[in-house]
Amino acid sequence: MSLLLFLLLPISGCIQRTTALAFQGPSHASTTCRSNNIACILNLNARAVNDKFVHAAEEILGKGNVFATATEEANDDAVKTIVERGYDYIVPGGGDGTLCTVINSLMDARKALSVHHATKLPKFAYLPLGTGNGMAPLVGPRFKGRTKIMKMQKTLTRLKEIVEECEQNRDMVMPLLKCPMIEVTRPMSANSTLPNSELCFFAGSGFDSLMLNDFNIIKKWSKRRAKPIRRFLGSVAGYTVALLTRTLPSCLIWGKHNLLCRITIPKTSACVNATRATSTYWMDPRRGDTATKVRANNCESNPEIFPTAIDEDRQLLFEGTTGIIAAGTTPYYGGGLKLFPFSRVQPHGMHLRLGRISPFIGFLNIPWIFRGSYRHYNMKCLDFVGKDFDVELSEPYPFQHSGEADDDPIKRFCLRVADEELEFVDFLKPRVVLGYGD
């Protein structure tokens, strides 16, 4: 199933410019604007970002409000400055990795400056200038082809106009979309037992993380080669080379994508008194994707594979072999791939997907997987919705979140929905249905 992840990396859509300033849909939050402070962070390492994009953003927002970064240290410094100045809106420009890096730096800076309890989180607008751009279909801006810089200019101009009009008319509300985040906890390094927690919108292990790990190996090898080779293997073409020379052979011949895992959930999410907001559900394809509550059980795992006993406050959800373990709070994985179609079943939950079909079968079903409509009635594709999943693997395996591979393979990671939600400026045009003929 995950084979198509590579095929979809370069795909993106085009932006729809909003024509209405004030509206409030059922799934949106709205707020009265209090300031027009907008800060933009552009990742110079992102696929589409260069000096031209930086200058274009500076012409619209002002030079002092645009931060171009190329390292983690520069990003942290930029975010710290943004927090100190008290901007109300942050506009990251890059891919999903850039967006989540900015978010995590923001949380750290707010705690370091002791403002996380005294002030509200800034609101976000997103410039999809990376490779996958999984958040773009959810919040609106979709950049395509060679007109990305023009699309970026229109998006920033539109954002500035909306903020200014909201400031002038305090009865006007800003169209906002709330999106929960996943708090991923895993060891800080291969030799460490200390937990490391980061926020993201999708994460997992399996075929996709294996391919990302292979791409990084090839990219690192290319740094010692001539410039044309470095540029070729450092682009999207590098994924093709990684897929054909490393990932596919290792999966088809040795089944390296297969993971032996144990997944547990809190017992409180399966008890009789659990509410809809706290329960864990299995999306049953036999019943038209009916959300079926996971029942309480006393199942035990195989001690020969997982010698550590399940915690007393948790119960077994799944144990066995799978090709991918992925979770998301946004429907899209990247490139328009709707890998998590049930991510918004719970307003404050996530969709956990276990893909147990072979890469070959996944290739044959690309159109249905792409649309989020692929189902398997013999338990080869399992979909769960909940707030808390602990994943333990029999052997260390590559892990990724936000489209970025970890340096070291891991044996265990925890996925929990973070308490605090982010608010994104929604650029999608509001729809009003009037039943007057066609």
Buried (B, 14 or more C-beta within 10 A) or exposed (E): BBBBBBBBBEBBBEBEEBEEBBBEEEEBBBBEBEEBBBBBBBBBBBBBBEEEBBEBBBEBBEEEBBBBBEEEEBBBBBBBBBBEEEBBBBBBBBBBBBBBBBBBBBBBBBEEEEBBEEEEBBBBBBBBBBBBBBBBBBBBBBBEEEEBBEBBBBBBBBBBEBBEBBBEEEEBBBBBBBBBBBBBBBBEEEEEEEEEBBBBBBBBBBBBBBBBBBBBEBBEEBEEEEEEEBEBBBBEEBBBBBBEEBBBEBBEEEEBBBBBBBBBBBBBBBBEEBEEEBBBBBBBBEEEBEBEBBEEEEEEBEEEEBEEEBEEEBBBBBBBEBBBBBBBBBBBBBBBBBBBBBBBBBEBBBBBBBBBBBBEBBBEBBEEBBEBEBBBEEEBBBBBBBBBBBBBBBEBBBBBBBBBBBEBBBBBBBBBBBEEBBBBBBBBEBEEEEEEEE
